[in-house]
């Protein structure tokens, strides 16, 4: 019903009041009559008007399945094209095998390694397109859980093929910059979707990256094959993948910090300029002493190899983030050339390697996080274990770091 019709509905019953201009009660009766008529007719009229609009969603959204400790069938392939340096865009192609037709929910990671809140940068995900058997599959974002995407797998489909982009900020006021003309930082949790209903450790992913020509990289992932600029890594579960970021750059140097040791420990440097990578033997020995001191402190190694990822930069966004078998570290470009005045940068390396033992490799079972959609029950400053921002009044209390 139009507003004009509504006005006519309200005005029409005036004659039914049997009022006349000479009726002395008219001034008192008219407001009362109008109020009663508005109260009785307006809701129905507005309801008719509202019913002409389409529903917010074409169908009721399905329930998001709870995560279970069961294996997801098949191996997800995740291909990243990291060559669009001019636009700071990571192009993503992902293939998720499916076992049956029907409703399915995909998640974008919400609770991230080493972070203290649900800060997955879903706003940096763009251009999502999903197909199966060559046909487009429409997706609907959940109205209550903005990190969930609902699809209906068509009959006969064996996989969902997803293309999308992760948009690196281009200025610091947009977020942390992860791609520059000289280097990049791949954090897998910012550029993938994964199936709901399974623990992260039960979802297997094989990642591949196309790097800019001539670039080299460091990561805790183990390489499998390389063709030209395309590097394929060995399959790992989703938990390990997200705990294994990549630093790559045009100006790269790897230094062995434990030659002949019981397990490899490497420092992978990327720099804005090549001359920043020049280190003296004495400086390298001090970094090697760090590894020796860690061995003395813990008495054992809880990793099969460890990679420091170190960006000597004034362009890439700053970071200091610990992982089980690696750490992400931003230091001053003068890390080596201004050695005597950059003790705090060296301290960052020891700090993050320490967390690998205290928060990652030796975390209690109660700190295990089965999925990336919920915070952990207890917390420390470690990979996938921190949520103190939301548990200040929880029981049991959050452990301080």
C-alpha positions in Angstrom: 0.0 0.0 0.0 1.4 3.4 -1.0 1.8 6.3 1.5 -0.9 8.1 -0.5 -3.3 5.1 -0.1 -2.5 5.1 3.6 -3.5 8.8 3.9 -6.7 8.0 2.1 -7.5 5.2 4.5 -7.0 7.4 7.5 -9.1 10.3 6.1 -12.0 8.2 4.7 -13.8 7.2 8.0 -14.3 10.9 8.9 -18.0 10.7 7.8 -18.6 7.7 10.0 -18.2 9.9 13.0 -21.4 11.8 12.1 -19.7 15.1 12.9 -21.1 18.4 11.6 -19.5 21.9 11.7 -22.1 22.9 14.3 -21.4 20.0 16.7 -19.8 21.7 19.8 -18.0 18.5 20.6 -16.0 18.4 17.3 -12.7 19.8 18.6 -12.5 17.2 21.3 -13.7 14.3 19.3 -11.7 14.7 16.2 -8.2 14.1 17.7 -9.5 11.1 19.6 -11.1 9.6 16.5 -8.0 10.2 14.4 -5.7 8.6 17.0 -7.9 5.5 17.2 -8.0 5.1 13.5 -4.2 5.5 13.1 -3.6 2.9 15.8 -6.0 0.4 14.1 -5.1 0.9 10.5 -1.4 1.9 10.2 0.2 -1.4 11.3 -1.8 -3.3 8.7 -1.0 -0.8 6.0 2.7 -0.8 6.8 2.7 -4.6 6.9 1.3 -4.7 3.4 3.9 -2.2 2.3 6.8 -4.1 3.8 5.7 -7.4 2.3 6.4 -6.2 -1.2 10.2 -6.2 -0.5 12.1 -9.4 -1.3 13.7 -11.3 1.6 17.2 -10.5 2.7 18.4 -14.0 1.6 16.9 -16.3 -1.0 16.8 -19.2 1.5 17.4 -20.0 5.2 21.1 -20.5 5.8 22.2 -24.0 7.0 23.6 -24.6 10.4 27.4 -24.4 10.5 28.7 -27.9 11.5 30.8 -28.3 14.6 34.4 -29.2 14.1 35.2 -32.9 14.7 38.4 -34.8 15.0 38.0 -36.6 11.7 40.0 -36.5 8.5 38.8 -34.3 5.6 38.9 -36.5 2.4 41.4 -35.5 -0.2 44.1 -32.9 -0.4 43.4 -29.2 -0.9 45.7 -27.5 -3.4 46.5 -23.8 -2.8 48.3 -21.9 -5.6 49.5 -18.4 -4.9 50.7 -16.1 -7.7 52.8 -13.5 -5.9 54.1 -11.7 -9.0 51.8 -8.7 -9.1 54.2 -6.4 -7.3 52.8 -3.2 -9.0 49.3 -3.7 -7.5 50.3 -5.5 -4.3 47.9 -8.4 -5.1 48.3 -12.1 -4.3 46.2 -14.1 -6.8 44.8 -17.3 -5.2 43.6 -20.4 -6.9 42.3 -23.1 -4.5 40.9 -26.5 -5.2 38.9 -28.2 -2.4 37.8 -31.8 -3.0 34.2 -32.6 -2.1 32.8 -36.0 -1.3 29.1 -35.3 -1.8 26.6 -32.8 -3.1 24.6 -30.5 -0.9 25.1 -27.6 1.6 28.7 -26.9 2.6 30.3 -24.2 4.7 33.7 -22.7 4.1 35.6 -20.6 6.6 38.1 -17.7 6.3 40.5 -18.0 9.3 39.4 -15.8 12.1 41.7 -16.4 15.1 45.3 -16.1 13.9 48.6 -17.4 15.1 50.1 -15.1 17.8 47.2 -12.6 17.7 45.0 -11.8 20.7 41.6 -11.5 19.0 39.4 -12.4 16.1 41.4 -10.3 13.7 41.5 -12.3 10.4 41.6 -9.6 7.7 38.6 -10.8 5.8 38.2 -7.3 4.3 41.4 -7.9 2.4 39.9 -10.8 0.5 38.4 -9.9 -2.9 37.0 -11.3 -6.1 35.8 -14.6 -4.7 34.5 -16.9 -7.5 33.6 -20.5 -7.0 32.9 -23.1 -9.7 32.3 -26.8 -10.0 32.2 -28.9 -13.2 32.8 -25.6 -15.0 29.6 -24.1 -13.6 29.4 -21.1 -11.2 28.5 -21.9 -7.6 26.9 -19.1 -5.8 28.1 -18.3 -2.3 26.3 -16.6 0.6 28.1 -15.0 3.5 26.7 -16.0 6.9 24.6 -13.2 8.4 25.8 -13.9 12.0 29.3 -15.3 11.3 31.0 -13.0 8.8 33.9 -15.4 8.4 31.7 -18.2 7.1 30.6 -18.7 3.4 27.8 -21.1 2.5 27.6 -22.9 -0.8 25.6 -25.8 -2.3 27.8 -28.4 -4.0 26.1 -29.5 -7.2 25.4 -33.1 -8.0 28.3 -34.9 -9.6 30.9 -32.4 -8.5 34.2 -33.8 -7.1 35.8 -30.4 -6.2 35.2 -26.7 -5.7 37.5 -24.5 -7.7 38.0 -21.1 -6.0 39.7 -18.0 -7.4 40.2 -14.9 -5.3 42.8 -12.3 -4.3 44.4 -11.2 -1.1 45.0 -7.5 -1.3 48.1 -6.3 0.5 47.7 -2.8 2.0 49.7 -0.3 0.1 50.0 2.2 3.0 50.5 1.6 6.7 47.1 3.3 7.6 45.4 0.5 5.6 47.0 -2.3 7.6 50.3 -4.2 7.6 52.0 -4.1 4.2 53.0 -7.6 3.0 54.3 -6.9 -0.5 56.8 -4.4 -1.8 58.9 -4.2 -5.0 61.8 -5.9 -3.1 60.1 -8.4 -0.8 57.0 -10.1 0.3 55.5 -12.0 3.3 53.1 -14.8 2.6 50.8 -15.6 5.6 48.7 -18.4 4.4 45.7 -17.7 6.7 45.1 -14.5 4.9 44.6 -16.1 1.5 42.6 -19.3 1.8 39.2 -20.8 2.6 38.8 -24.1 4.4 35.9 -26.6 5.0 34.0 -26.4 8.2 33.4 -29.5 10.3 37.0 -30.6 10.8 39.9 -29.9 13.1 42.6 -28.0 11.4 45.1 -30.8 11.9 42.8 -33.1 9.9 42.7 -30.9 6.7 45.7 -31.5 4.3 46.9 -28.7 2.0 49.6 -28.7 -0.7 50.8 -25.1 -1.3 52.5 -23.8 -4.4 53.9 -20.3 -5.0 54.9 -18.5 -8.1 57.6 -16.0 -7.1 58.8 -13.0 -9.1 61.7 -14.0 -11.3 65.0 -14.2 -9.5 63.6 -14.0 -6.0 64.6 -16.5 -3.3 62.6 -17.4 -0.1 62.8 -18.8 3.4 60.1 -20.8 5.2 59.7 -23.7 7.6 57.8 -25.6 4.8 59.8 -28.3 3.0 60.2 -27.8 -0.8 59.0 -30.6 -3.1 59.5 -29.6 -6.7 60.4 -26.4 -8.6 59.7 -25.4 -12.1 61.0 -22.1 -13.2 59.6 -19.5 -10.7 57.0 -21.9 -9.4 57.8 -23.6 -6.1 55.6 -26.5 -4.8 55.9 -27.5 -1.2 55.2 -30.9 0.5 51.7 -31.3 1.8 51.0 -30.4 5.4 48.0 -30.1 7.6 46.3 -26.8 7.8 47.6 -26.1 11.3 51.2 -26.5 10.2 50.6 -24.5 7.0 49.3 -21.5 8.9 52.2 -21.8 11.3 54.7 -21.7 8.4 54.8 -18.3 6.7 57.2 -17.3 3.9 59.6 -14.4 3.4 60.8 -13.9 -0.1 62.8 -11.2 -1.8 65.0 -9.9 -4.6 67.9 -9.4 -2.2 68.2 -12.6 -0.1 70.8 -14.3 2.0 70.7 -17.5 4.1 73.1 -18.0 6.9 73.6 -21.4 8.6 73.5 -20.8 12.3 74.5 -24.3 13.4 76.9 -25.9 10.9 76.9 -29.6 11.4 74.4 -29.4 14.3 71.8 -31.9 15.3 69.1 -30.1 13.3 69.3 -27.2 10.9 68.9 -23.7 12.2 69.0 -21.0 9.5 68.6 -17.2 9.2 66.8 -16.2 6.1 67.4 -12.5 5.3 65.6 -10.3 2.8 66.5 -6.7 2.4 65.4 -3.5 0.7 69.0 -3.1 -0.7 71.6 -5.8 -1.4 74.4 -4.1 0.6 72.4 -4.4 3.8 73.1 -8.2 3.7 76.8 -7.8 4.2 77.7 -9.3 7.6 81.1 -9.8 9.3 82.3 -13.2 10.6 82.1 -11.8 14.1 78.4 -10.8 13.7 77.5 -14.2 12.3 79.3 -15.8 15.2 77.1 -13.8 17.7 74.0 -15.1 16.0 75.3 -18.6 16.2 76.0 -18.1 19.9 72.3 -17.5 20.3 71.5 -21.0 19.1 74.0 -22.4 21.5 72.5 -20.5 24.4 69.1 -21.8 23.5 70.4 -25.4 23.6 71.9 -24.8 27.0 68.6 -23.3 28.3 66.2 -26.0 27.1 68.5 -29.0 26.9 66.7 -30.3 23.8 65.3 -29.2 20.5 61.5 -29.5 20.0 61.8 -28.8 16.2 63.4 -30.8 13.4 64.6 -27.5 11.8 64.2 -23.8 12.5 64.1 -20.8 10.2 64.5 -17.2 11.3 62.6 -15.1 8.7 64.2 -11.6 8.9 63.2 -8.6 6.8 65.7 -5.8 6.9 63.3 -3.1 5.7 61.8 0.3 6.0 59.0 -0.7 3.6 57.5 -4.0 4.6 55.2 -3.8 7.5 56.8 -4.4 10.9 56.3 -7.7 12.6 57.6 -9.9 15.4 55.7 -13.2 15.4 56.7 -16.6 16.8 55.9 -20.0 15.3 56.9 -23.5 16.1 59.7 -23.9 13.5 60.2 -20.3 12.4 59.6 -16.7 13.3 58.7 -13.5 11.4 61.0 -10.6 12.3 61.3 -7.1 10.9 64.5 -5.3 11.7 66.2 -2.1 10.7 67.9 -2.1 7.3 71.1 -1.3 9.3 70.9 -4.5 11.3 74.5 -5.4 10.2 75.9 -2.0 9.1 74.7 -0.3 12.3 75.4 -3.3 14.5 76.4 -1.5 17.7 73.2 0.5 17.9 70.7 -2.3 17.0 70.8 -4.5 20.0 67.0 -4.5 20.3 66.8 -6.1 16.9 69.0 -9.0 17.9 67.0 -9.3 21.1 63.9 -9.8 18.9 65.4 -12.9 17.4 66.1 -14.5 20.8 62.7 -13.4 22.1 60.8 -15.2 19.2 63.0 -18.3 19.3 62.2 -18.5 23.0 58.5 -18.5 22.3 58.9 -21.4 20.0 59.8 -23.5 23.0 57.7 -21.9 25.8 54.5 -21.3 23.8 54.5 -23.6 20.8 56.5 -26.7 21.2 55.8 -27.1 24.9 52.2 -25.9 25.3 49.9 -28.0 27.5 47.1 -30.0 25.9 44.5 -27.6 27.3 46.0 -24.9 25.0 45.4 -26.9 21.8 43.2 -25.0 19.3 41.3 -27.5 17.1 40.0 -24.8 14.7 40.7 -21.2 13.5 37.2 -20.1 14.2 37.2 -20.1 18.0 39.6 -18.8 20.7 41.5 -21.2 22.9 40.4 -22.1 26.4 43.7 -21.0 27.9 46.3 -18.7 26.4 49.9 -17.6 26.1 51.8 -15.5 23.6 52.2 -18.4 21.1 51.0 -19.7 17.9 47.2 -20.2 17.8 47.0 -19.9 21.6 46.3 -16.3 22.5 43.0 -14.8 23.3 43.6 -12.8 26.4 41.7 -9.8 25.0 38.4 -11.6 25.4 39.1 -13.7 28.5 40.0 -11.1 31.1 37.1 -12.3 33.3 37.0 -15.9 32.3 37.3 -19.0 34.5 40.0 -20.3 34.6 41.8 -17.0 34.2 44.1 -16.4 31.3 47.8 -17.0 31.9 49.9 -14.0 31.6 52.9 -14.1 29.2 
